[in-house]
Amino acid sequence: MIIDLPKTTTRDINKRLVQEREEGGAVALGRVLTLLIDVGANDPEAAIEAANDASREHPCRVIVLTESGPEAADSELDAQIRLGGDAGASEVVLLHPSAAQARHLDTLVLPLLLPDAPIVAWWPYQVPDDPAQHPLGQLARRRITDSTECTDPSDALHRLAGGYTEGDTDLAWTRTTLWRGLIAATLDQPPFEPVTRAVVAGESTHPSVDLMAAWLGWALNCPVDIERQADAPAITQVRLERKSGPIVLDRPDGKTAALRQPDQPEHRIALPIRQLRECLAEELRRLDADEVYGEVLRKGLTKVGA
């Protein structure tokens, strides 16, 4: 169900949500959080689709903020409510604030927040200069960015490192979760030798490559180099050099990885590139600070060699 509300107010939006719940039961009450999504001038549909998929695990109210066109009046707010099959297990409120209203996004969304529920802010595209100081970030317990979608991912990572606050995270970091788990499990087996050098290969501008390298440098306290490849499918290989021989986790096709270790047969592992909805759902599972991400962002990036 899609309900368009042109030239409306947040009070009228709330009234319509209550009306739909009372008349048709379209809006369930078991929401566990409010997800604020700031898409700027970008098309919101990909972010809404990912949020709808993630809501099946984390029922929530999704509030999406977009930029209105230059023809919008200073005091006008256009909105759209999506319920039922158009909203997964969430309820979606799509807001098109005027330029004047967009300067006070926190005041705009306050009447629409679920009472006594945690708030998560997500910027699917461009990263704010300081997420924790952004009007939406100040409301949120968790702040999710995605440097992968930025025009300059490297600059975005370093800005995030400079302004890191507990509660920040980035989906480029989430995309390394399976790689980090496999590497940690492999190193937890004999022989327990120190890693003398690590190499991460992958797409030349993909921030997950840099974050993976930063994590290895931070966790293993060894030199880490990056082999940058044009048009590669994200991370393609991690090599860990040890006295007994290298450990190599190789995923050239972005789908299946081969794990090679000295004196062991090769292991084939399904390791597809993670989809946006998977990464978002993972981040919504935890509302506490990701301390490892903070350490890697602030300290690990300085150990990475290009």
Salt bridges, closest charged atoms under 4 A:
GLU20 OE2 - ARG16 NE 3.03
ASP38 OD2 - HIS134 NE2 3.72
GLU45 OE2 - ARG82 NH2 2.81
ASP53 OD1 - ARG56 NH1 3.09
GLU57 OE2 - HIS58 NE2 3.41
GLU57 OE2 - ARG285 NE 2.51
GLU76 OE2 - LYS7 NZ 3.70
GLU91 OE1 - ARG31 NH2 3.86
GLU91 OE2 - ARG61 NE 2.54
ASP129 OD1 - ARG159 NH1 3.25
ASP146 OD1 - ARG175 NH1 2.96
ASP155 OD2 - ARG159 NE 2.97
ASP168 OD1 - ARG143 NE 2.56
ASP210 OD2 - ARG228 NH2 2.80
ASP225 OD2 - ARG197 NH2 3.03
GLU227 OE2 - ARG239 NH2 2.93
GLU241 OE2 - ARG197 NH1 2.85
ASP250 OD2 - ARG260 NH2 3.55
GLU266 OE1 - ARG260 NH1 3.67
GLU266 OE2 - ARG268 NH1 3.41
GLU282 OE1 - ARG274 NH1 2.57
GLU283 OE1 - ARG142 NH2 2.41
ASP288 OD2 - ARG286 NH2 3.29
GLU295 OE2 - ARG298 NH2 3.04
GLU295 OE1 - LYS299 NZ 2.97
